[in-house]
């Protein structure tokens, strides 16, 4: 975990003027707001100030420039004395804050000391609300010691808003204290996410994980006694993802298709180039042939890039050989100046045209930008490329490729066994299909390759 800046938890002071219940002169009370770790406490200063004398921008008392707004009882000398009194009050608040032990520095404790009392045990143990703790976590994540991406921070903010909606709509308690977050509450949050309709099982886990990170951060920083969600287990099961890809026959149909408008050729070629190289739509948009294509000593052309979403976890990037079908597309879009300019289309526009192409060609699956990447993985596996090599070309791990992009099919398994054991090797078909062998007449049914 990165080092936490101490300034994140310093005492914050704000003087503000109340606008309600003015006296006969139009004066209202100035209050001092104490904020420590997201928790607030209020202290009346005893100063009554007219509206014309209060500067909202500088948060101090000023003599009005318009003489018609000046009051005879509030002279320039009074303004100077009042501002000096406010400065002295702020100074005493800071002295009280630093006089307290670190673990007892709360807004309530500072307020009690300023009033001349002694902080009680309850004031010393005061903990922030869950939403305040979430803001502290977000401030830490956006600090100078954090290396999180802007997209990650946007996701954090979205998930914190989901927690706030749950507290307001589900728990009817927006000011829930962080120490009251328990396993049953996390379970209710999980069910609320699923019933809300905005989150599927995978997205729900991200919302609950945000709650876990907030509580873990508060426990690590000593803001709450312990991490009450440590070891939390989800009630809902993760759905099994069956990888979908475009069959080879339909890839060939897309290659030879003829369209009436040039825009359809462009989006089809962009989809096919991703099928041939395994690029995601984001990486395809960043692809520059001059920068990302390299030729080795044998004359083979390679595509070398660093995935946008893996710049920190995999900074060395990935390598993909440019096969003849991908090279044909590069040649097609090579201009007279020798520069390759592949069509670059907006994601929404491309998906709309891909759906029209799907309907026109009667394809089995709707064409999407993600489907092209899965098609690349399955085509490589079907051609006998080892899955760890496919994963390296896609900039992913072998586990991710197996779970999301490709599956071992019976034909590829049979071809691998044939190449390793020879044509006369007996192979149990049920084992190939992941089933138990079926006993018939006291023997195991077997299939002999080449029979």
Residue pairs with C-beta under 8 A, 6 or more apart in sequence:
1 220
2 143
2 145
2 146
2 147
3 145
4 140
4 143
4 145
4 221
5 143
5 144
5 145
8 136
8 139
8 140
8 143
9 36
9 37
9 105
9 136
9 221
11 34
11 35
11 36
11 93
11 94
11 97
11 105
11 110
12 34
12 35
12 36
13 32
13 33
13 34
13 35
13 90
13 93
13 94
14 32
14 33
14 35
14 59
15 30
15 31
15 32
15 33
15 45
15 59
15 60
15 86
15 90
16 30
16 31
16 33
16 59
17 28
17 29
17 30
17 31
17 49
17 51
17 54
18 28
18 29
18 30
18 31
19 28
19 51
20 28
21 28
22 28
22 51
23 48
25 48
25 50
25 71
25 73
26 50
26 51
27 48
27 49
27 50
28 48
28 49
28 51
29 44
29 45
29 46
29 47
29 48
30 44
30 45
30 47
30 48
30 49
30 54
30 86
31 42
31 43
31 44
31 45
32 42
32 43
32 44
32 45
32 86
32 89
32 90
32 93
33 40
33 41
33 42
33 43
34 40
34 41
34 42
34 43
34 93
34 107
34 110
34 111
35 107
36 97
36 105
36 106
36 107
36 110
37 106
37 128
37 132
37 136
37 223
38 128
38 129
38 132
38 133
38 135
38 136
39 106
39 107
39 108
39 126
39 128
39 129
39 132
40 107
41 107
41 108
41 110
41 111
42 111
43 93
43 111
43 114
43 115
45 85
45 86
45 89
47 61
47 82
47 85
47 86
49 61
49 74
49 82
50 69
50 71
50 74
52 64
52 66
52 69
52 70
53 61
53 62
53 63
53 64
53 71
53 74
53 79
54 61
54 62
55 61
55 62
60 83
60 86
61 79
61 82
61 83
61 86
62 79
63 70
63 74
63 76
63 79
64 70
89 114
92 114
93 110
93 114
96 109
96 110
96 113
96 114
97 105
97 110
99 113
100 109
100 110
100 113
100 119
103 124
103 222
104 119
104 124
106 119
106 123
106 124
106 126
107 126
108 119
108 123
108 126
109 119
109 123
109 124
109 126
112 118
112 119
112 120
112 123
113 119
127 177
127 178
127 179
127 223
127 224
127 225
128 136
128 177
128 178
128 218
128 223
128 224
129 175
129 176
129 177
129 178
130 163
130 167
130 176
130 177
130 178
130 180
130 181
130 214
131 160
131 163
131 164
131 167
131 174
131 175
131 176
132 178
133 178
133 214
133 215
133 217
133 218
133 223
133 224
134 160
134 163
134 164
134 214
135 160
136 217
136 218
136 221
136 223
137 156
137 213
137 214
137 217
137 218
138 153
138 156
138 157
138 160
140 146
140 217
141 148
141 152
141 153
141 156
142 148
142 153
147 312
148 156
149 312
155 206
156 210
159 206
159 207
159 210
160 210
160 214
162 193
162 199
162 207
162 210
163 189
163 207
163 210
163 211
163 214
164 174
166 189
166 192
166 193
167 173
167 174
167 176
168 174
169 192
170 188
170 189
170 192
171 185
171 188
178 214
178 215
178 218
178 223
178 224
179 224
179 225
179 228
181 211
181 215
181 228
181 229
182 228
183 228
183 229
183 232
186 208
186 211
186 212
186 229
186 232
187 235
189 207
189 208
189 211
190 204
190 208
190 234
190 235
190 236
191 235
193 199
193 203
193 204
193 207
193 208
194 201
194 204
194 236
199 207
200 239
201 236
201 237
201 238
201 239
202 238
202 239
204 236
205 234
205 238
208 232
208 234
211 229
212 229
212 232
215 224
215 227
215 228
215 229
216 227
216 229
216 230
218 224
218 227
219 225
219 226
219 227
220 227
241 403
241 404
242 407
243 374
243 377
243 378
243 403
243 404
243 405
243 406
243 407
244 365
244 371
244 374
245 365
245 371
245 374
245 375
245 377
245 378
245 379
245 405
245 406
246 254
246 275
246 363
246 364
246 365
246 367
246 371
246 372
246 375
247 364
248 379
248 382
250 361
250 363
250 364
250 365
251 272
251 275
251 375
251 379
253 361
253 363
254 268
254 271
254 272
254 357
254 361
254 363
255 272
255 325
257 268
257 357
257 360
257 361
259 265
259 268
259 357
263 353
264 353
264 356
264 357
266 343
266 345
267 343
267 345
267 350
267 353
267 354
267 357
268 357
269 329
269 332
269 333
269 342
269 343
270 284
270 342
270 343
270 344
270 345
270 350
271 350
271 354
271 367
271 369
271 372
272 325
272 329
272 372
273 279
273 284
273 326
273 329
273 342
274 280
274 281
274 284
274 369
274 372
274 373
274 376
275 372
275 375
275 376
275 379
276 323
276 325
276 326
276 329
276 376
277 303
277 320
277 322
277 326
277 376
278 320
278 373
278 376
278 377
278 380
278 393
278 394
279 287
279 303
279 305
279 320
279 373
280 307
280 308
280 309
280 369
280 370
280 373
281 347
281 350
281 369
281 370
281 372
282 308
282 309
283 305
283 307
283 308
284 342
284 344
285 344
286 305
286 308
287 303
287 305
287 342
289 330
289 339
289 340
289 342
290 339
290 340
292 303
292 304
292 305
293 301
293 302
293 303
293 304
293 322
293 330
294 301
294 302
294 304
295 301
295 302
296 302
300 321
300 322
301 321
301 322
301 327
302 319
302 320
302 321
302 322
303 319
303 320
303 321
303 322
304 317
304 318
304 319
305 317
305 318
305 395
306 314
306 315
306 316
306 317
306 318
306 395
307 314
307 317
307 318
307 395
310 395
314 395
317 395
318 392
318 393
318 394
318 395
319 392
319 393
320 393
322 330
329 342
330 340
330 342
333 340
333 341
333 342
333 343
334 340
335 341
345 353
347 369
350 369
351 368
351 369
354 366
354 367
354 368
354 369
355 366
355 367
357 363
357 367
358 365
358 366
358 367
365 371
373 394
373 405
374 404
374 405
374 406
376 394
377 390
377 394
377 401
377 405
377 406
378 405
378 406
378 407
380 389
380 390
380 393
380 406
381 387
381 390
381 406
381 408
381 412
382 409
382 411
382 412
384 412
384 415
384 416
387 398
387 401
387 402
387 406
388 398
390 401
390 406
391 397
391 398
391 400
391 401
394 401
394 405
396 405
410 432
410 433
413 432
414 427
414 432
414 449
417 425
417 427
417 432
417 449
418 425
418 449
421 427
422 449
423 449
423 450
424 448
424 449
424 450
425 448
425 449
426 446
426 447
426 448
427 446
427 447
427 448
427 449
428 437
428 444
428 445
428 446
428 447
429 445
429 446
429 447
430 436
430 437
430 438
430 445
431 437
437 444
437 445
438 444
438 445
